[in-house]
Structure formats: C-alpha cells, structure tokens
Amino acid sequence: MQKVKQALRAYFESLPVYSPALDETIQAVVSHLEDHYHFKKGSIISELGPDNNDFWFLHEGLLKEMYKNTYQNNDTLFNIIPSNAIFVNEDTLFLGNHPQHYFVAYTDVQIVRFSQESFSEVFEKYPLIQLLYVSGTAEIQKNRRARLTMLRMSKTIDRVNWVRAQRPDLYKNMDRITLAQYIGVSRASLYRAFEKNGKYQF
C-alpha cells in the first residue's frame, strides 16, 4: 500500500493546481484510502457498478471503459484509463443515472477506493479537497477532449500517429484490435493504413 500512496501523492503533485498549501489535504486523502483491489486481465470490475459515487485510483495496469451498444453485437470501447490515474463512474457521479458504462481489466490491475463518505469527512477539515477534486476530474475531461480531437482526423494513420505521440503509455500496450477501437476505425481500415505505409506492426 505504501507504493500506492506514494503514487497517489505524485499524481496530485502533478496537477496544475498543486502548491505546498495542498500538502496537508493530500496527506488526509492518502490516509483515507480504503479497499485495495487486485484484478486479473479480463475481469469485469463489479465494484464500480450501480450506485457507485466513489473515487478510484488506478495504480497499476490499464482499464477498458466500455459501454453497452444496442446497435452492435459487441459493446463498444469508450475510453482506456492508464496507470496512475484517478477516475470515477461518471454515469452515477455526474449524471445521477444508472450506469451505461462498465470497466474491464485490460491487463492485471491494482486499484484503490476513496469513498464518497471519506470525501465528505476530509472536506469538513480540509475544504481544499474540492480543488483537488475539480482539478482531477478536469484532467479526466481534458484527456477525453484530446481523444475526441484525434477522432476528427480524417486519415487512419494520422490517428495512429497521434496515439503514438500523445499517449505512448497506451500505445505500447495496445493490441491491434484495441488500437482500432480506440481510434474509432475497423480492424480492416487499420491494417490497410499500415500496409499503405509499409508498416506491418506498430
């Protein structure tokens, strides 16, 4: 757990709002970390299911955030969450809806929980936790907007190159099927793009 706490501190210190004035608040958050979960590759993480308003920190591994697609036979990739990132169940926390999204361990993963109750408890003594919350969730949205910008690119190979340059942490760990899902093209389109550029693996 000590490594997880160090990683979470490093995450908070990397946020644009960080200053030493936040150190006591960060320590309070770290000391309230709760359940520590290990999941094997391919596991559906039920702890992040309905009525979940907690905050989560992915310490190791990659998570696939999927959503149920009623127009296709298979569910669709919504996002990939990288190591050392915080994330939330947005359907319940932000929208108050029954979640349409669920999480699958793309690799073996380790995650820890910071409950909504703990947030309220820390907030009473350290109101600056709200600043960490806003900044952390802003980072989630910033990464999502960046991906949406990539999805507007017309050429498949440009999307691939964007992932290689902007998200090397994801790129080096993705198989071709997941890369195609992440950049929003079919596997056939991805293969044609590599063949056209004389690349047979990425």
Buried (B, 14 or more C-beta within 10 A) or exposed (E): EEEBBEBBBEBBEEBEBBEEEBBEBBBBBBEBBEEEBEBEEEBEBEBBBEEBBBBBBBBBBBBBBBBEEEEEEEBEBBBBBBBBBBBBBBBBBEEEEEBBBBBBBBBBBBBBBBBBEBBEBBBEEBEBBEBBBEBBBEBBEEBEEEBEEBEEBEEBBEBBBBBBEBBEEBBEBBEEEBBBBBBBBEEEBBBBBBEEEEEEEB
